[in-house]
Amino acid sequence: MPDEREDERPDERAGAGDTLPEISAEEMAARQARLAQLDLLRRVQRARSGTPEERLELAFDATDDVLNALLDNEATGEEELTIIARRRDVSHEVLRRMAGDRRVQESHRLRRLLVLNPKLPASAGLRLIPNLFLFDLVTVLITPALPLEIKTAAENAILQQYQSLPLGQKITLARRGNGGRLLPQMLNDASADVVRAVLNNPFLTESTVSTAVWKASHQHVVILIADTARWANRNYVKMALLRNRMLPLGRAVTLVGTLTPGQLKELSNDPTVPVQVRNLVLQQMKKKPGGAA
């Protein structure tokens, strides 16, 4: 996998060079209508031997014959290939051929655009995943409509390098990442800064957080979750926290005060609850109406 320096801004690296303006559906249709006025044979000939301006216009053509002719032409450059790679109306076959093209394999921008194109066959995209940068892989995870195989491969690639990442990249990944295995990994990180960042991740779910409490290897994981109102007030998370022996007693006092009578009863009958927490629960049951055993 290509190296990314810690001081590089991931948002810039992830889309480096991808600065061509988006083409609206109306403009695309107008361009293709103009091209269709030319004979197909003539368009194919221009694609194989035309000027740079002609090739650039033909990159919007609707037919595989013209697009394949552009790929046949060694003079076809990154600008024309970028237009094709970004299009969602190009056939699977053309995109598959592009994925194996030398010019694509030598260009980070083209590799990235092709993988992010949902029309690219998964088998072709899988060959490009190992050559993407870290935050390209994050973009793959959060891009809708991409094949599950591509997202799984991207998550695997991130996990393989996760432990060796610099702290700055881990924190950025914690804020933006997604994935059924990546988020739990980051929630149990040895760095409190990483855990703090992932707790604000928009893709995090109550199920993932409550499971992280159960599996926590570091006390700061439990403390940070208990101190984050967004999660500590969720029922499953709260109950998991109170069953965790790494939860400081002061934080347990606060959480026990928010329990319903049913939750108090459940914890009072649970032998896995730490003794000090059970005592707090029993005291709260005496105070709270309907909380007595």
ZAZA-44812 format. One record per residue (C-alpha): residue number from 1; residue in one letter; z, x, y. Coordinates in nm, 4 decimals, always signed. Layout:
// residues N
+-----+---------+----------+----------+----------+
| num | residuo |       zz |       xx |       yy |
+-----+---------+----------+----------+----------+
| NUM |       a |        Z |        X |        Y |
...
+-----+---------+----------+----------+----------+
// end
This chain:
// residues 293
+-----+---------+----------+----------+----------+
| num | residuo |       zz |       xx |       yy |
+-----+---------+----------+----------+----------+
|   1 |       m |  +0.0000 |  +0.0000 |  +0.0000 |
|   2 |       p |  -0.0797 |  +0.1361 |  +0.3468 |
|   3 |       d |  +0.2088 |  +0.2851 |  +0.5447 |
|   4 |       e |  +0.3487 |  +0.1076 |  +0.8497 |
|   5 |       r |  +0.5527 |  +0.3068 |  +1.0982 |
|   6 |       e |  +0.8888 |  +0.1542 |  +1.1912 |
|   7 |       d |  +0.8069 |  +0.1672 |  +1.5617 |
|   8 |       e |  +0.4875 |  -0.0338 |  +1.5283 |
|   9 |       r |  +0.5103 |  -0.3945 |  +1.6410 |
|  10 |       p |  +0.4422 |  -0.6082 |  +1.3308 |
|  11 |       d |  +0.2791 |  -0.8875 |  +1.5265 |
|  12 |       e |  +0.0232 |  -0.6431 |  +1.6608 |
|  13 |       r |  -0.0360 |  -0.4690 |  +1.3294 |
|  14 |       a |  -0.0737 |  -0.7938 |  +1.1385 |
|  15 |       g |  -0.3636 |  -0.9080 |  +1.3539 |
|  16 |       a |  -0.4894 |  -0.5750 |  +1.4808 |
|  17 |       g |  -0.8458 |  -0.6074 |  +1.6029 |
|  18 |       d |  -0.8694 |  -0.9789 |  +1.5243 |
|  19 |       t |  -0.9532 |  -1.0724 |  +1.8819 |
|  20 |       l |  -1.2733 |  -1.2765 |  +1.8518 |
|  21 |       p |  -1.2275 |  -1.6248 |  +1.9990 |
|  22 |       e |  -1.2131 |  -1.9199 |  +1.7634 |
|  23 |       i |  -1.5347 |  -2.1203 |  +1.7326 |
|  24 |       s |  -1.4886 |  -2.4962 |  +1.7545 |
|  25 |       a |  -1.6459 |  -2.7241 |  +1.4958 |
|  26 |       e |  -1.8768 |  -2.8627 |  +1.7664 |
|  27 |       e |  -1.9993 |  -2.5199 |  +1.8707 |
|  28 |       m |  -2.0471 |  -2.4163 |  +1.5083 |
|  29 |       a |  -2.2548 |  -2.7272 |  +1.4429 |
|  30 |       a |  -2.4652 |  -2.6609 |  +1.7536 |
|  31 |       r |  -2.5303 |  -2.2996 |  +1.6530 |
|  32 |       q |  -2.6274 |  -2.3998 |  +1.3015 |
|  33 |       a |  -2.8563 |  -2.6735 |  +1.4314 |
|  34 |       r |  -3.0390 |  -2.4193 |  +1.6501 |
|  35 |       l |  -3.0716 |  -2.1791 |  +1.3582 |
|  36 |       a |  -3.2023 |  -2.4542 |  +1.1300 |
|  37 |       q |  -3.5006 |  -2.4964 |  +1.3633 |
|  38 |       l |  -3.6251 |  -2.1604 |  +1.2375 |
|  39 |       d |  -3.7919 |  -2.1321 |  +0.8995 |
|  40 |       l |  -3.5466 |  -2.0168 |  +0.6285 |
|  41 |       l |  -3.7720 |  -1.7267 |  +0.5241 |
|  42 |       r |  -3.7868 |  -1.6026 |  +0.8798 |
|  43 |       r |  -3.4096 |  -1.6199 |  +0.9129 |
|  44 |       v |  -3.3677 |  -1.4230 |  +0.5923 |
|  45 |       q |  -3.6097 |  -1.1578 |  +0.7187 |
|  46 |       r |  -3.4198 |  -1.1311 |  +1.0467 |
|  47 |       a |  -3.0937 |  -1.0997 |  +0.8575 |
|  48 |       r |  -3.2349 |  -0.8058 |  +0.6627 |
|  49 |       s |  -3.4065 |  -0.6217 |  +0.9445 |
|  50 |       g |  -3.3356 |  -0.7923 |  +1.2766 |
|  51 |       t |  -3.1633 |  -0.6660 |  +1.5888 |
|  52 |       p |  -2.7833 |  -0.6591 |  +1.6267 |
|  53 |       e |  -2.8039 |  -0.9684 |  +1.8485 |
|  54 |       e |  -3.0077 |  -1.1552 |  +1.5867 |
|  55 |       r |  -2.7660 |  -1.0552 |  +1.3099 |
|  56 |       l |  -2.4712 |  -1.1697 |  +1.5166 |
|  57 |       e |  -2.6264 |  -1.5145 |  +1.5637 |
|  58 |       l |  -2.7218 |  -1.5370 |  +1.1969 |
|  59 |       a |  -2.3595 |  -1.4789 |  +1.0941 |
|  60 |       f |  -2.3115 |  -1.8480 |  +1.1815 |
|  61 |       d |  -2.5949 |  -1.9618 |  +0.9500 |
|  62 |       a |  -2.5117 |  -2.2415 |  +0.7062 |
|  63 |       t |  -2.7096 |  -2.1062 |  +0.4079 |
|  64 |       d |  -2.6022 |  -1.8584 |  +0.1434 |
|  65 |       d |  -2.9505 |  -1.7041 |  +0.1433 |
|  66 |       v |  -2.9131 |  -1.5868 |  +0.5028 |
|  67 |       l |  -2.5539 |  -1.4721 |  +0.4624 |
|  68 |       n |  -2.6398 |  -1.2774 |  +0.1468 |
|  69 |       a |  -2.9296 |  -1.1174 |  +0.3317 |
|  70 |       l |  -2.6869 |  -1.0039 |  +0.6009 |
|  71 |       l |  -2.4671 |  -0.8507 |  +0.3316 |
|  72 |       d |  -2.7735 |  -0.6765 |  +0.1859 |
|  73 |       n |  -2.8361 |  -0.5131 |  +0.5242 |
|  74 |       e |  -2.6412 |  -0.1884 |  +0.5596 |
|  75 |       a |  -2.6739 |  -0.2207 |  +0.9366 |
|  76 |       t |  -2.4646 |  -0.5379 |  +0.9376 |
|  77 |       g |  -2.1437 |  -0.4353 |  +1.1062 |
|  78 |       e |  -1.7815 |  -0.5414 |  +1.1318 |
|  79 |       e |  -1.8422 |  -0.7919 |  +1.4093 |
|  80 |       e |  -2.0883 |  -0.9965 |  +1.2035 |
|  81 |       l |  -1.8718 |  -0.9646 |  +0.8920 |
|  82 |       t |  -1.5667 |  -1.0783 |  +1.0885 |
|  83 |       i |  -1.7437 |  -1.3983 |  +1.1874 |
|  84 |       i |  -1.8312 |  -1.4717 |  +0.8251 |
|  85 |       a |  -1.4817 |  -1.3837 |  +0.6966 |
|  86 |       r |  -1.3172 |  -1.6223 |  +0.9413 |
|  87 |       r |  -1.5394 |  -1.9190 |  +0.8591 |
|  88 |       r |  -1.4003 |  -2.1980 |  +0.6409 |
|  89 |       d |  -1.7435 |  -2.3396 |  +0.5578 |
|  90 |       v |  -1.8740 |  -2.0348 |  +0.3724 |
|  91 |       s |  -1.9226 |  -2.0643 |  -0.0037 |
|  92 |       h |  -1.6840 |  -1.9123 |  -0.2568 |
|  93 |       e |  -1.9671 |  -1.6953 |  -0.3851 |
|  94 |       v |  -2.0392 |  -1.5328 |  -0.0484 |
|  95 |       l |  -1.6710 |  -1.4651 |  +0.0141 |
|  96 |       r |  -1.6278 |  -1.3226 |  -0.3356 |
|  97 |       r |  -1.9189 |  -1.0881 |  -0.2748 |
|  98 |       m |  -1.7725 |  -0.9850 |  +0.0607 |
|  99 |       a |  -1.4389 |  -0.8977 |  -0.1004 |
| 100 |       g |  -1.6121 |  -0.6329 |  -0.3094 |
| 101 |       d |  -1.8190 |  -0.4946 |  -0.0230 |
| 102 |       r |  -1.7502 |  -0.1344 |  +0.0792 |
| 103 |       r |  -1.7387 |  -0.2304 |  +0.4464 |
| 104 |       v |  -1.4661 |  -0.4841 |  +0.3784 |
| 105 |       q |  -1.2611 |  -0.2468 |  +0.1663 |
| 106 |       e |  -1.2715 |  +0.0115 |  +0.4455 |
| 107 |       s |  -1.1636 |  -0.2343 |  +0.7172 |
| 108 |       h |  -0.8075 |  -0.3597 |  +0.7513 |
| 109 |       r |  -0.9190 |  -0.6480 |  +0.9725 |
| 110 |       l |  -1.1773 |  -0.7711 |  +0.7210 |
| 111 |       r |  -0.9423 |  -0.7414 |  +0.4247 |
| 112 |       r |  -0.6791 |  -0.9391 |  +0.6097 |
| 113 |       l |  -0.9170 |  -1.2129 |  +0.7274 |
| 114 |       l |  -1.0616 |  -1.2613 |  +0.3812 |
| 115 |       v |  -0.7228 |  -1.2919 |  +0.2105 |
| 116 |       l |  -0.6173 |  -1.5464 |  +0.4736 |
| 117 |       n |  -0.9308 |  -1.7527 |  +0.4137 |
| 118 |       p |  -0.8359 |  -2.0340 |  +0.1698 |
| 119 |       k |  -1.1968 |  -2.0479 |  +0.0460 |
| 120 |       l |  -1.1722 |  -1.6964 |  -0.1009 |
| 121 |       p |  -1.1365 |  -1.7191 |  -0.4813 |
| 122 |       a |  -0.7883 |  -1.6091 |  -0.5883 |
| 123 |       s |  -0.9264 |  -1.3503 |  -0.8303 |
| 124 |       a |  -1.1010 |  -1.1742 |  -0.5416 |
| 125 |       g |  -0.8009 |  -1.2013 |  -0.3107 |
| 126 |       l |  -0.5677 |  -1.0469 |  -0.5665 |
| 127 |       r |  -0.7684 |  -0.7232 |  -0.5538 |
| 128 |       l |  -0.7187 |  -0.7024 |  -0.1767 |
| 129 |       i |  -0.3426 |  -0.7717 |  -0.1680 |
| 130 |       p |  -0.2353 |  -0.4117 |  -0.2545 |
| 131 |       n |  -0.4211 |  -0.2846 |  +0.0537 |
| 132 |       l |  -0.2544 |  -0.5139 |  +0.3084 |
| 133 |       f |  +0.0214 |  -0.4098 |  +0.5454 |
| 134 |       l |  +0.3728 |  -0.5475 |  +0.5109 |
| 135 |       f |  +0.3447 |  -0.8085 |  +0.7849 |
| 136 |       d |  +0.0005 |  -0.9148 |  +0.6658 |
| 137 |       l |  +0.1786 |  -1.0048 |  +0.3417 |
| 138 |       v |  +0.4361 |  -1.2054 |  +0.5380 |
| 139 |       t |  +0.1508 |  -1.3930 |  +0.7059 |
| 140 |       v |  +0.0100 |  -1.4721 |  +0.3615 |
| 141 |       l |  +0.3438 |  -1.6249 |  +0.2585 |
| 142 |       i |  +0.3598 |  -1.8584 |  +0.5584 |
| 143 |       t |  -0.0088 |  -1.9582 |  +0.5689 |
| 144 |       p |  -0.0698 |  -2.3092 |  +0.4282 |
| 145 |       a |  -0.3427 |  -2.3832 |  +0.1740 |
| 146 |       l |  -0.3631 |  -2.0337 |  +0.0236 |
| 147 |       p |  -0.3639 |  -2.0260 |  -0.3588 |
| 148 |       l |  -0.0254 |  -1.9905 |  -0.5280 |
| 149 |       e |  -0.1460 |  -1.6768 |  -0.7076 |
| 150 |       i |  -0.2126 |  -1.5082 |  -0.3737 |
| 151 |       k |  +0.1274 |  -1.6024 |  -0.2314 |
| 152 |       t |  +0.3037 |  -1.4839 |  -0.5479 |
| 153 |       a |  +0.1208 |  -1.1513 |  -0.5400 |
| 154 |       a |  +0.2096 |  -1.1065 |  -0.1725 |
| 155 |       e |  +0.5767 |  -1.1768 |  -0.2407 |
| 156 |       n |  +0.5730 |  -0.9317 |  -0.5339 |
| 157 |       a |  +0.4213 |  -0.6640 |  -0.3115 |
| 158 |       i |  +0.6940 |  -0.7156 |  -0.0499 |
| 159 |       l |  +0.9735 |  -0.7080 |  -0.3091 |
| 160 |       q |  +0.8403 |  -0.3861 |  -0.4603 |
| 161 |       q |  +0.8861 |  -0.2014 |  -0.1317 |
| 162 |       y |  +1.1825 |  -0.3975 |  +0.0062 |
| 163 |       q |  +1.4625 |  -0.1507 |  -0.0719 |
| 164 |       s |  +1.2780 |  +0.1396 |  +0.0898 |
| 165 |       l |  +1.1941 |  -0.0432 |  +0.4140 |
| 166 |       p |  +1.3462 |  +0.0839 |  +0.7408 |
| 167 |       l |  +1.6203 |  -0.1371 |  +0.8814 |
| 168 |       g |  +1.4048 |  -0.2545 |  +1.1737 |
| 169 |       q |  +1.1336 |  -0.3827 |  +0.9405 |
| 170 |       k |  +1.3911 |  -0.5532 |  +0.7180 |
| 171 |       i |  +1.5336 |  -0.7393 |  +1.0166 |
| 172 |       t |  +1.1898 |  -0.8541 |  +1.1309 |
| 173 |       l |  +1.1058 |  -0.9561 |  +0.7753 |
| 174 |       a |  +1.4338 |  -1.1489 |  +0.7556 |
| 175 |       r |  +1.3401 |  -1.3487 |  +1.0656 |
| 176 |       r |  +0.9853 |  -1.4324 |  +0.9549 |
| 177 |       g |  +0.9656 |  -1.4059 |  +0.5778 |
| 178 |       n |  +0.9326 |  -1.6786 |  +0.3206 |
| 179 |       g |  +0.9318 |  -1.6915 |  -0.0571 |
| 180 |       g |  +1.1528 |  -1.8187 |  -0.3355 |
| 181 |       r |  +1.2659 |  -1.4689 |  -0.4362 |
| 182 |       l |  +1.2389 |  -1.2839 |  -0.1056 |
| 183 |       l |  +1.4850 |  -1.4979 |  +0.0911 |
| 184 |       p |  +1.7671 |  -1.4645 |  -0.1675 |
| 185 |       q |  +1.7049 |  -1.0889 |  -0.1768 |
| 186 |       m |  +1.7453 |  -1.0628 |  +0.1999 |
| 187 |       l |  +2.0516 |  -1.2922 |  +0.2022 |
| 188 |       n |  +2.2330 |  -1.0446 |  -0.0228 |
| 189 |       d |  +2.1305 |  -0.7344 |  +0.1700 |
| 190 |       a |  +2.3799 |  -0.4516 |  +0.2161 |
| 191 |       s |  +2.3188 |  -0.4684 |  +0.5915 |
| 192 |       a |  +2.5000 |  -0.7402 |  +0.7853 |
| 193 |       d |  +2.2233 |  -0.7245 |  +1.0483 |
| 194 |       v |  +1.9646 |  -0.8298 |  +0.7905 |
| 195 |       v |  +2.1804 |  -1.1157 |  +0.6604 |
| 196 |       r |  +2.2504 |  -1.2339 |  +1.0173 |
| 197 |       a |  +1.8766 |  -1.2389 |  +1.0878 |
| 198 |       v |  +1.7799 |  -1.4275 |  +0.7740 |
| 199 |       l |  +2.0396 |  -1.6974 |  +0.8424 |
| 200 |       n |  +1.8227 |  -1.7983 |  +1.1390 |
| 201 |       n |  +1.5027 |  -1.8000 |  +0.9340 |
| 202 |       p |  +1.3248 |  -2.1380 |  +0.9694 |
| 203 |       f |  +1.2235 |  -2.1377 |  +0.6020 |
| 204 |       l |  +1.5789 |  -2.1079 |  +0.4705 |
| 205 |       t |  +1.7165 |  -2.4063 |  +0.2766 |
| 206 |       e |  +2.0644 |  -2.5295 |  +0.1918 |
| 207 |       s |  +1.9990 |  -2.4672 |  -0.1767 |
| 208 |       t |  +1.9088 |  -2.1022 |  -0.1135 |
| 209 |       v |  +2.2152 |  -2.0454 |  +0.1039 |
| 210 |       s |  +2.4601 |  -2.2100 |  -0.1372 |
| 211 |       t |  +2.3165 |  -2.0044 |  -0.4240 |
| 212 |       a |  +2.3523 |  -1.6907 |  -0.2122 |
| 213 |       v |  +2.7231 |  -1.7676 |  -0.1691 |
| 214 |       w |  +2.7654 |  -1.7878 |  -0.5459 |
| 215 |       k |  +2.5776 |  -1.4634 |  -0.6067 |
| 216 |       a |  +2.7002 |  -1.2639 |  -0.3058 |
| 217 |       s |  +2.7671 |  -0.8971 |  -0.3755 |
| 218 |       h |  +2.9024 |  -0.8185 |  -0.0294 |
| 219 |       q |  +3.1838 |  -0.9884 |  +0.1614 |
| 220 |       h |  +2.9862 |  -0.9843 |  +0.4867 |
| 221 |       v |  +2.7384 |  -1.2263 |  +0.3255 |
| 222 |       v |  +3.0147 |  -1.4820 |  +0.2685 |
| 223 |       i |  +3.1709 |  -1.4276 |  +0.6125 |
| 224 |       l |  +2.8429 |  -1.4547 |  +0.8024 |
| 225 |       i |  +2.7470 |  -1.7762 |  +0.6229 |
| 226 |       a |  +3.0944 |  -1.9193 |  +0.6919 |
| 227 |       d |  +3.0551 |  -1.8280 |  +1.0596 |
| 228 |       t |  +2.7113 |  -1.9917 |  +1.0928 |
| 229 |       a |  +2.7662 |  -2.3584 |  +1.1748 |
| 230 |       r |  +2.4102 |  -2.4460 |  +1.0742 |
| 231 |       w |  +2.5022 |  -2.3651 |  +0.7132 |
| 232 |       a |  +2.8810 |  -2.3769 |  +0.6872 |
| 233 |       n |  +2.8751 |  -2.7482 |  +0.7714 |
| 234 |       r |  +2.6381 |  -2.8290 |  +0.4863 |
| 235 |       n |  +2.8275 |  -2.9822 |  +0.1959 |
| 236 |       y |  +2.6958 |  -2.7661 |  -0.0877 |
| 237 |       v |  +2.7372 |  -2.4480 |  +0.1153 |
| 238 |       k |  +3.0875 |  -2.5421 |  +0.2266 |
| 239 |       m |  +3.2012 |  -2.6128 |  -0.1301 |
| 240 |       a |  +3.0492 |  -2.2878 |  -0.2554 |
| 241 |       l |  +3.2264 |  -2.0937 |  +0.0204 |
| 242 |       l |  +3.5644 |  -2.2406 |  -0.0673 |
| 243 |       r |  +3.5165 |  -2.1402 |  -0.4306 |
| 244 |       n |  +3.4277 |  -1.7816 |  -0.3385 |
| 245 |       r |  +3.7141 |  -1.5326 |  -0.3627 |
| 246 |       m |  +3.5661 |  -1.3169 |  -0.0845 |
| 247 |       l |  +3.6136 |  -1.5894 |  +0.1782 |
| 248 |       p |  +3.8935 |  -1.4863 |  +0.4185 |
| 249 |       l |  +4.1842 |  -1.7305 |  +0.4281 |
| 250 |       g |  +4.1477 |  -1.7972 |  +0.8007 |
| 251 |       r |  +3.7944 |  -1.9233 |  +0.7538 |
| 252 |       a |  +3.9036 |  -2.1277 |  +0.4529 |
| 253 |       v |  +4.1600 |  -2.3043 |  +0.6738 |
| 254 |       t |  +3.8843 |  -2.4114 |  +0.9125 |
| 255 |       l |  +3.6563 |  -2.5358 |  +0.6344 |
| 256 |       v |  +3.9296 |  -2.7250 |  +0.4478 |
| 257 |       g |  +4.0002 |  -2.9191 |  +0.7661 |
| 258 |       t |  +3.6468 |  -3.0634 |  +0.7551 |
| 259 |       l |  +3.6530 |  -3.1863 |  +0.3944 |
| 260 |       t |  +3.6286 |  -3.5502 |  +0.2927 |
| 261 |       p |  +3.8891 |  -3.7036 |  +0.0575 |
| 262 |       g |  +3.6402 |  -3.6829 |  -0.2275 |
| 263 |       q |  +3.5743 |  -3.3144 |  -0.1662 |
| 264 |       l |  +3.9447 |  -3.2397 |  -0.1427 |
| 265 |       k |  +4.0044 |  -3.4090 |  -0.4765 |
| 266 |       e |  +3.7158 |  -3.2195 |  -0.6377 |
| 267 |       l |  +3.8504 |  -2.8823 |  -0.5244 |
| 268 |       s |  +4.2095 |  -2.9644 |  -0.6156 |
| 269 |       n |  +4.1010 |  -3.0229 |  -0.9765 |
| 270 |       d |  +3.8788 |  -2.7159 |  -0.9979 |
| 271 |       p |  +4.0507 |  -2.4171 |  -1.1678 |
| 272 |       t |  +3.7880 |  -2.1762 |  -1.0296 |
| 273 |       v |  +3.9077 |  -2.2339 |  -0.6711 |
| 274 |       p |  +4.1259 |  -1.9434 |  -0.5501 |
| 275 |       v |  +4.4977 |  -2.0279 |  -0.5562 |
| 276 |       q |  +4.5458 |  -1.9881 |  -0.1804 |
| 277 |       v |  +4.2547 |  -2.2207 |  -0.1114 |
| 278 |       r |  +4.3845 |  -2.4783 |  -0.3584 |
| 279 |       n |  +4.7194 |  -2.4735 |  -0.1795 |
| 280 |       l |  +4.5403 |  -2.5410 |  +0.1492 |
| 281 |       v |  +4.3524 |  -2.8247 |  -0.0150 |
| 282 |       l |  +4.6729 |  -2.9805 |  -0.1480 |
| 283 |       q |  +4.8352 |  -2.9559 |  +0.1943 |
| 284 |       q |  +4.5330 |  -3.1210 |  +0.3542 |
| 285 |       m |  +4.5389 |  -3.4012 |  +0.0966 |
| 286 |       k |  +4.8901 |  -3.4912 |  +0.2074 |
| 287 |       k |  +4.7809 |  -3.5050 |  +0.5721 |
| 288 |       k |  +4.4513 |  -3.6877 |  +0.5336 |
| 289 |       p |  +4.4519 |  -4.0654 |  +0.4709 |
| 290 |       g |  +4.3043 |  -4.1339 |  +0.1317 |
| 291 |       g |  +4.3299 |  -3.7678 |  +0.0390 |
| 292 |       a |  +4.6350 |  -3.7909 |  -0.1845 |
| 293 |       a |  +4.5776 |  -3.7258 |  -0.5505 |
+-----+---------+----------+----------+----------+
// end
